[in-house]
Structures are given as C-alpha cells and as structure tokens.
C-alpha cells in the first residue's frame, strides 16, 4: 500500500454506502441491544458494555438526517475511536474492505449543504458504486459523548 492508497471500510446505511479510513475502526461486532439513556440526543441510542467499558451507541442514519434504524440481528455496530472517545455506530451492514487512491476521492459537490459537507469529506466512484467518505470528527458535537458517558 502506497501513501496515495488508503484502506477503507465501506458500510451501508439505508440505501447509501459510506466509508471511513480503516485506521479509525477499532472493531466490528454484531448487534447488541443498548441500555437507553434519558435526555440523550435523539441519535444516541444508549450505551453497551464492551468488555467492561461503557460505550455510547449512535444511530448513524439518524445522525446523518436519514430515517432512524430499528436494529435487528442483521445490523452491526462499528466501534470507532473518535475525538479520544470510543463510540459505536449502528449501520445496516459492512459491505467491503477496499483500497482507494487519493486521486479517486472527489470533493463533496458544491450543491451539498454545509451540514452535508461537514460529515462527508468526499465521494469515491468505484465501478457502479458511489461511496461517501465520512469524516468522523464532525459526526459528534464536541462534548456530546462526554456528557452521555458521564
């Protein structure tokens, strides 16, 4: 793998495909029911126990402005390291581990809203697929997970 190639994890949320750099993925696990937290933002489903650590679980669809998911055993939780916090995101399925060249990542189109550009750092066109590259730093407002985990 060269400096111009990045390894990505691609996953589905609804009918859309998204990806992140594999270095931000801590693990991928099957769906585990969460414990709901009162007064949490609507996109925070609750928390799970991950080997003795309390991990907030975010409904990525709801956070991206899509209809919230009603998780089943087919959903997965991708555990990320985001802003010095371990966080799980509920997605429909992991679809691919792939390589993307830096040149393959197109900028987010100017027609996208500022909110969309805050989350989507680029679009990768591979064969007949359009995959949105997500920037995890802006998915969670600063302080949200600290308040949820406290």
Secondary structure, DSSP 8 states (H G I E B T S, - for coil): --TTEEEEEEEEETTEEEEEEGGGEEEEEE----B--TT--TTEEEEEEETTEEEEEEEHHHHTTS------TT-EEEEEEETTEEEEEEESEEEEEEEEEGGGEE---TTS-HHHHHHEEEEEEETTEEEEEE-GGGTS-TTHHHHHH-
